[in-house]
């Protein structure tokens, strides 16, 4: 019970990850391949669990008593300015498609107003919540949204009905179905796994741990159970969305707009089904808006202070630094330009944003592997075990492969256009 009462950072980070991209990606995967390829999600979630657990171990247990970003900067001083620029740039990119998504979700749910009006209201409320850092308020909001997400996505999957044997076979049978759409399923699988290592949002988790007050090796066990529970929840929610795509869209329908899946649900379940699913879409996107803005503001202000301090000690508190508030405003205000009528739609922005972090894959995966495997950085007692190094080596190789192929695919699409 003590563990359960103290849980929180894991829920905050996985709901930050579980956003608009997951709804599109899982729905598209289910519509294209049915229950096949579900095993890729299992592999991806397992590798993310190992990878982010190693990040948390460094945060809590390293011999220097420093943060993960400080360890990367110790490895090479260019990590600090690169992550500062990355936080600013990707803060706009990530929040752009999520801002459009939350505006479209509210407009479609209530069938009133315009996307930009709803986006302005939602981002304004988010600004009030996180302009000044308050982890307790953020964690409380995320737990409320988690309840809505669980009721919505799992409830819709059960309501529609699904094939339990199909899900079991999809999770356990390793196979590659025939290609559907523009991309080979092998490339889709590799990209899904490889992108884990390069997601900038992996580096945000340590800031939520610190905000919770978890500092030092004594919090390693509670962090492990907290994150395990959160990843299990994330897996179930992703599978629920995938199942809806498989049941409602496979094999002859595709997702082209955010309203496609809810529209089909309303035809099957009635207006109640549409409302139920849209509550889940809103919760998934809004937690991502909150988590990305707060987390990237932490990361950006910390990276700036580390950059200015060089290898010396940081004297200011990154959470109270004015730059934290400026980055929050930037993340929530600048993306509103994409809600103007005539701008790209939600699905297009999602695909572009997910491609935008490709360059980070090898750099982040390699650097994080180095500092968690090196006794000089994390200490002899807590460095990676042999099997963890095997997982990290595989993830690093997949990150390089996925980055190269994604760049080639984007180049081909641009050339064709």
C-alpha positions in Angstrom: 0.0 0.0 0.0 2.9 2.4 0.6 4.1 1.7 -2.9 0.7 2.3 -4.4 0.3 5.6 -2.5 3.6 6.8 -3.7 3.2 5.9 -7.4 3.1 8.8 -9.8 6.1 9.6 -12.1 5.7 6.5 -14.2 2.0 7.4 -14.9 3.0 11.0 -15.8 5.7 9.9 -18.2 3.8 7.1 -20.0 0.8 9.3 -20.5 3.1 12.0 -21.9 4.4 9.4 -24.4 0.9 8.0 -25.0 -0.5 10.8 -27.2 -1.8 11.5 -30.7 0.9 9.6 -32.4 -0.1 6.3 -30.6 -3.7 6.7 -31.5 -2.8 7.1 -35.2 0.0 4.5 -35.2 -1.9 1.8 -33.4 -5.1 2.5 -35.3 -3.2 2.4 -38.7 -1.3 -0.8 -37.7 -4.6 -2.5 -36.7 -6.3 -1.4 -39.9 -3.4 -2.4 -42.2 -2.4 -5.7 -40.5 -5.2 -6.8 -38.2 -3.8 -8.6 -35.2 -0.5 -9.4 -36.9 2.5 -7.4 -35.9 1.2 -7.1 -32.3 4.4 -8.9 -31.2 6.4 -5.8 -32.4 4.6 -3.7 -29.8 5.6 -6.2 -27.1 9.2 -6.1 -28.2 9.1 -2.3 -28.4 7.6 -1.8 -25.0 10.0 -4.3 -23.4 13.0 -2.5 -24.9 11.7 0.9 -23.8 11.2 -0.5 -20.3 14.8 -1.6 -20.1 16.1 1.5 -21.8 14.2 4.0 -19.6 14.9 2.0 -16.5 18.6 2.4 -17.2 18.1 6.1 -17.5 16.3 6.1 -14.1 19.1 4.1 -12.6 21.7 6.6 -13.7 19.5 9.4 -12.3 19.2 7.8 -8.9 22.4 5.8 -8.5 25.3 7.5 -10.4 28.4 8.1 -8.3 28.5 11.8 -9.2 25.1 12.6 -7.8 24.2 14.3 -11.1 21.3 14.2 -13.6 21.3 12.3 -16.8 21.9 15.4 -18.9 24.9 16.2 -16.8 26.2 12.7 -17.5 25.8 13.2 -21.2 27.5 16.6 -21.0 30.4 14.9 -19.1 30.6 12.5 -22.1 30.7 15.4 -24.6 30.1 19.1 -23.9 28.0 19.5 -27.1 25.2 17.5 -25.7 24.0 20.5 -23.6 23.6 23.0 -26.4 22.2 20.2 -28.7 19.6 19.3 -26.2 18.7 22.9 -25.5 18.1 23.5 -29.2 16.3 20.1 -29.4 14.0 21.1 -26.5 13.0 24.4 -28.2 12.7 23.0 -31.7 10.9 19.7 -30.8 8.7 21.5 -28.3 7.2 23.4 -31.2 7.1 20.3 -33.4 5.6 17.9 -30.9 3.0 20.4 -29.6 2.0 21.4 -33.1 0.2 18.2 -34.0 -1.1 17.7 -30.4 -2.5 21.2 -30.4 -4.3 20.6 -33.7 -5.4 17.2 -32.4 -7.0 18.5 -29.2 -8.7 21.2 -31.1 -10.1 18.7 -33.6 -11.1 16.3 -30.9 -13.1 19.0 -29.0 -14.7 20.3 -32.2 -15.7 16.8 -33.3 -16.9 15.8 -29.9 -19.2 18.8 -29.3 -19.8 19.5 -33.0 -19.5 23.2 -32.4 -16.8 25.8 -32.7 -13.6 25.8 -34.7 -10.4 23.9 -34.2 -8.4 27.1 -33.4 -10.9 28.2 -30.8 -10.8 24.9 -28.9 -7.0 24.8 -29.2 -6.7 28.3 -27.8 -8.9 27.4 -24.8 -7.2 24.1 -24.1 -3.7 25.4 -24.4 -4.6 28.4 -22.2 -5.8 26.1 -19.4 -2.6 24.1 -19.8 -0.6 27.3 -19.5 -2.3 28.1 -16.2 -1.6 24.5 -14.9 2.2 24.4 -15.6 3.4 28.0 -16.0 4.8 27.7 -12.5 6.0 24.1 -11.8 3.8 22.2 -9.4 4.4 18.4 -9.6 1.6 17.5 -7.2 -1.0 19.3 -9.3 0.3 17.7 -12.5 0.3 14.2 -11.0 -3.3 14.6 -9.8 -4.4 15.7 -13.2 -2.7 12.8 -14.9 -4.3 10.3 -12.6 -7.8 11.7 -13.4 -7.0 11.4 -17.1 -5.7 7.9 -16.7 -9.1 6.8 -15.3 -10.8 8.4 -18.3 -8.4 6.8 -20.8 -8.9 3.3 -19.2 -12.7 3.6 -19.3 -12.6 5.0 -22.8 -10.2 2.8 -24.8 -10.6 -0.5 -22.9 -14.3 0.1 -22.6 -14.7 0.6 -26.4 -12.6 -2.4 -27.2 -14.7 -4.6 -24.9 -17.9 -3.0 -26.2 -17.1 -3.6 -29.8 -15.9 -7.1 -29.1 -12.6 -8.6 -30.1 -11.0 -12.0 -30.9 -9.0 -13.1 -27.8 -7.2 -15.9 -29.8 -6.4 -13.3 -32.5 -4.9 -11.0 -29.9 -2.9 -13.9 -28.3 -1.6 -15.1 -31.6 -0.7 -11.5 -32.6 1.3 -11.1 -29.4 3.1 -14.4 -29.6 3.4 -15.4 -33.3 6.4 -13.7 -34.9 5.5 -13.2 -38.6 5.7 -10.6 -41.3 2.4 -10.0 -43.2 2.3 -8.8 -46.8 2.9 -5.1 -47.4 -0.1 -2.8 -47.1 0.3 0.9 -47.9 3.5 2.7 -48.7 5.9 1.1 -46.2 7.2 -2.5 -45.8 6.1 -4.1 -42.6 9.7 -4.9 -41.7 10.6 -1.2 -41.9 7.5 -0.3 -39.9 8.6 -2.9 -37.2 12.2 -1.7 -37.1 11.2 1.9 -37.0 8.7 1.3 -34.1 11.5 -0.4 -32.1 14.4 1.8 -33.1 12.5 5.1 -32.5 12.4 4.2 -28.8 16.0 4.9 -28.3 16.0 8.3 -29.9 12.8 9.8 -28.4 13.8 13.1 -26.7 11.0 12.5 -24.2 12.9 9.6 -22.7 15.2 12.2 -21.1 12.2 13.9 -19.4 11.5 11.0 -17.0 14.4 11.9 -14.6 12.9 15.4 -14.1 9.6 13.9 -12.9 11.5 11.6 -10.6 13.3 14.6 -9.1 10.1 16.6 -8.8 8.5 13.8 -6.9 11.4 13.9 -4.5 13.0 10.6 -5.4 16.7 11.2 -5.1 19.3 8.5 -4.3 19.6 4.7 -4.7 17.0 4.1 -1.9 14.2 5.0 -4.3 15.3 2.6 -7.0 12.9 -0.2 -5.9 9.8 2.0 -5.7 10.8 3.6 -9.1 11.0 0.2 -10.7 7.5 -0.9 -9.5 6.0 2.5 -10.4 7.4 2.3 -13.9 6.5 -1.3 -14.4 2.9 -0.6 -13.5 2.8 2.4 -15.8 4.3 0.5 -18.8 1.8 -2.3 -18.3 -1.0 0.3 -18.4 0.5 1.8 -21.6 0.6 -1.6 -23.2 -3.0 -2.3 -22.4 -4.2 1.0 -23.8 -2.1 0.6 -27.0 -3.5 -2.9 -27.5 -7.1 -1.6 -27.0 -6.6 1.0 -29.8 -4.9 -1.6 -32.0 -7.8 -3.9 -31.4 -10.4 -1.3 -32.5 -8.4 -0.7 -35.7 -8.3 -4.4 -36.4 -12.0 -5.0 -35.7 -13.5 -1.9 -37.3 -11.1 -1.1 -40.2 -9.2 -4.3 -41.2 -8.9 -5.3 -44.1 -10.5 -2.8 -46.4 -10.7 0.6 -44.6 -8.0 3.1 -43.7 -7.5 6.0 -41.2 -7.2 9.3 -43.1 -8.5 11.7 -40.5 -8.8 11.8 -36.7 -12.6 11.4 -36.9 -12.5 8.1 -38.9 -12.3 5.7 -36.0 -14.9 7.5 -33.8 -17.2 7.8 -36.8 -17.1 4.0 -37.3 -17.6 3.5 -33.5 -20.7 5.7 -33.6 -22.1 3.5 -36.4 -21.5 0.4 -34.4 -22.1 1.5 -30.8 -24.2 4.6 -31.4 -23.6 8.2 -30.1 -22.5 6.9 -26.7 -19.6 5.0 -28.3 -18.5 8.1 -30.2 -18.5 10.2 -27.0 -16.7 7.5 -25.0 -13.9 7.2 -27.5 -13.5 10.9 -28.0 -13.0 11.3 -24.2 -10.1 8.9 -24.5 -8.7 10.8 -27.5 -8.9 14.1 -25.6 -7.3 12.6 -22.5 -4.4 11.0 -24.4 -3.6 14.2 -26.4 -4.1 16.6 -23.4 -1.8 14.7 -21.1 0.8 14.8 -23.8 0.4 18.5 -24.2 0.9 19.0 -20.5 3.7 16.5 -20.1 5.7 17.7 -23.2 5.5 21.4 -22.2 6.5 20.8 -18.6 9.1 18.2 -19.4 10.8 20.0 -22.2 10.8 23.2 -20.2 12.7 21.3 -17.5 15.1 19.8 -20.0 15.6 23.1 -21.9 16.3 25.2 -18.8 18.6 22.5 -17.4 20.5 22.2 -20.7 20.9 26.0 -20.9 22.3 26.2 -17.4 24.6 23.2 -18.0 25.8 24.8 -21.3 26.6 28.1 -19.5 28.3 26.4 -16.6 30.5 24.1 -18.7 32.0 21.4 -16.5 31.6 23.4 -13.4 28.7 23.3 -10.9 25.2 24.7 -11.7 24.3 27.3 -9.1 20.8 28.1 -10.2 17.6 25.9 -9.9 16.5 25.0 -13.4 12.9 24.7 -12.2 12.7 28.3 -11.0 14.7 29.8 -13.8 12.8 32.2 -16.0 13.7 30.1 -19.1 11.4 27.4 -17.8 8.4 29.7 -18.1 9.5 31.1 -21.4 9.8 27.5 -22.9 6.3 26.6 -21.5 4.8 29.7 -23.2 6.7 28.8 -26.4 5.5 25.2 -26.4 1.8 26.2 -25.8 1.6 29.4 -27.8 3.7 28.9 -31.0 1.8 25.8 -32.2 -1.5 27.7 -32.4 -0.4 28.9 -35.8 -1.0 25.4 -37.2 -4.7 25.6 -36.2 -5.4 28.4 -38.8 -7.7 27.1 -41.5 -5.9 25.8 -44.5 -2.9 24.5 -42.6 -1.9 20.8 -42.7 -4.3 18.4 -40.9 -3.7 16.4 -37.8 -2.5 13.1 -39.3 -0.1 14.9 -41.7 1.4 16.9 -38.8 1.7 13.7 -36.7 3.7 11.9 -39.4 6.0 14.9 -40.0 6.6 15.3 -36.3 7.5 11.7 -35.8 10.0 11.9 -38.7 11.5 15.1 -37.2 13.3 13.3 -34.4 15.0 10.8 -36.7 18.4 12.5 -36.4 18.3 12.0 -32.6 18.1 8.2 -32.7 21.8 7.2 -32.8 23.1 10.2 -30.9 20.8 9.7 -27.8 20.8 5.9 -27.9 24.6 5.7 -28.1 25.3 8.4 -25.5 22.8 6.9 -23.0 24.3 3.4 -23.5 27.8 4.7 -22.9 27.1 6.5 -19.6 25.0 3.6 -18.2 27.6 1.0 -19.1 30.7 2.9 -18.0 31.8 2.4 -14.4 33.5 5.8 -14.7 30.1 7.5 -15.2 27.6 5.5 -13.3 29.8 3.6 -10.9 31.0 0.0 -10.8 28.0 -1.3 -8.7 25.2 0.1 -10.9 26.7 -0.3 -14.4 24.8 -2.3 -17.0 24.7 -6.1 -16.7 25.7 -8.1 -19.7 22.2 -8.7 -21.0 21.3 -5.1 -20.6 24.3 -4.2 -22.8 23.0 -6.7 -25.3 19.6 -5.0 -25.4 21.2 -1.6 -25.7 23.5 -2.8 -28.5 20.5 -4.1 -30.4 18.6 -0.9 -29.8 21.5 1.2 -30.9 21.9 -0.9 -34.1 18.1 -0.6 -34.8 18.2 3.1 -34.2 20.9 3.6 -36.8 19.1 1.3 -39.3 15.7 3.0 -38.6 17.2 6.5 -38.9 18.9 5.7 -42.3 15.9 4.1 -43.8 13.5 6.8 -42.5 15.7 9.5 -44.0 15.8 7.6 -47.3 12.0 7.2 -47.2 11.4 10.9 -46.5 13.9 11.8 -49.3 12.0 9.5 -51.8 8.6 11.1 -50.8 10.0 14.6 -51.2 11.5 13.7 -54.6 8.2 12.1 -55.7 6.3 15.2 -54.6 
